[in-house]
């Protein structure tokens, strides 16, 4: 089952269940940003929001997911996740 995508990402100083369920969305968003995709393309193709019918909602959802994806990609967070995985016996990634 595909998890539902919220317009506003739930924010926390730690990884949330929403983050775990939507990690591929965050990766797709970051990849699209690196490829200079437009907000409209990301809203439509990644988040499933219609940027023509609901431009404000689409932009807000993309911005929220970009912000969280960037936070997830922060070096400090990556180091914490690596440490947690190492403790859990998952090895390096």
FIMAR-580044 format. One record per residue (C-alpha): x, y, z; residue number from 1. Coordinates in Angstrom, 1 decimal, padded with zeros to 4 digits, always signed. Each point is the difference from the previous one (the first is absolute). Layout:
REM FIMAR-580044
     xx     yy     zz   i
      X      Y      Z NUM
...
***
This chain:
REM FIMAR-580044
     xx     yy     zz   i
 +000.0 +000.0 +000.0   1
 +001.3 +003.4 -000.9   2
 +000.2 +002.4 +003.0   3
 -002.0 +003.2 -000.4   4
 +002.0 +003.2 -000.6   5
 -000.8 +002.9 +002.3   6
 +000.1 +003.6 -001.2   7
 +002.0 +001.0 +003.1   8
 +002.7 -002.4 +001.2   9
 -000.2 -000.7 +003.7  10
 +003.1 +001.7 +001.5  11
 +002.1 -001.4 +002.8  12
 +003.6 +000.1 +001.1  13
 +000.2 -003.7 -000.5  14
 -001.0 -002.4 -002.8  15
 -003.8 -000.6 +000.0  16
 -002.1 -002.8 -001.2  17
 -001.0 +002.3 -002.9  18
 +003.7 +000.4 -000.9  19
 +000.5 -003.8 +000.0  20
 -003.1 -000.6 -002.1  21
 +000.9 +002.8 -002.5  22
 +003.8 -000.4 -000.3  23
 -000.3 -000.8 -003.7  24
 -002.1 +003.2 -000.5  25
 +002.8 +002.0 +001.6  26
 +002.6 -001.6 -002.2  27
 -002.1 +000.7 -003.1  28
 -000.5 +003.6 +001.0  29
 +003.8 +000.5 +000.5  30
 +000.7 -001.7 -003.3  31
 -002.5 +002.2 -001.7  32
 +001.5 +003.1 +001.6  33
 +003.4 -001.1 -001.3  34
 -001.4 -000.4 -003.5  35
 -001.5 +003.5 +000.2  36
 -003.6 -001.3 -000.1  37
 -002.7 +002.7 +000.4  38
 -002.1 +000.2 +003.1  39
 -003.0 -000.9 -002.2  40
 +001.7 -003.1 -001.3  41
 +000.9 -001.2 +003.5  42
 -003.5 +000.7 +001.3  43
 -001.6 -001.9 -002.8  44
 +002.3 -002.9 -000.6  45
 +001.3 -000.6 +003.5  46
 -002.6 +001.2 +002.4  47
 -003.1 -000.5 -002.2  48
 -001.3 +003.6 +000.5  49
 -001.4 +001.9 -003.0  50
 +001.9 +003.2 -000.3  51
 -002.5 +001.5 -002.4  52
 -003.1 -000.6 +002.1  53
 +001.6 +000.6 +003.3  54
 +003.3 +002.0 -000.5  55
 +000.3 +001.3 +003.6  56
 -000.6 -003.5 +001.5  57
 +002.5 -001.5 -002.5  58
 +002.7 +002.5 +000.7  59
 -000.5 -000.3 +003.8  60
 +000.2 -003.8 -000.1  61
 +003.2 +000.0 -002.2  62
 +001.7 +002.6 +002.3  63
 -000.9 -002.0 +003.1  64
 +001.4 -003.2 -001.5  65
 +003.2 +001.7 -001.3  66
 +000.6 +001.5 +003.4  67
 -000.4 -003.3 +001.7  68
 +002.1 -001.9 -002.6  69
 +002.8 +002.6 +000.5  70
 -000.2 -000.5 +003.7  71
 +000.1 -003.8 -000.4  72
 +003.1 +000.5 -002.2  73
 +001.9 +002.1 +002.6  74
 +003.4 -001.4 +000.9  75
 -000.8 +000.0 +003.7  76
 -003.1 -002.1 -000.5  77
 +001.8 -002.4 -002.4  78
 +002.7 -000.6 +002.7  79
 -002.7 -000.7 +002.6  80
 -001.8 -002.4 -002.3  81
 +003.2 -001.8 -000.9  82
 +000.8 -000.4 +003.7  83
 -003.5 -001.3 +000.8  84
 +000.3 -002.5 -002.9  85
 +003.4 -001.1 +001.2  86
 -001.3 -000.6 +003.5  87
 -002.9 -002.0 -001.4  88
 +002.4 -002.2 -002.0  89
 -001.0 +001.4 -003.3  90
 +003.5 +001.0 -001.0  91
 +001.0 +003.0 -002.0  92
 -002.1 +001.4 -002.9  93
***
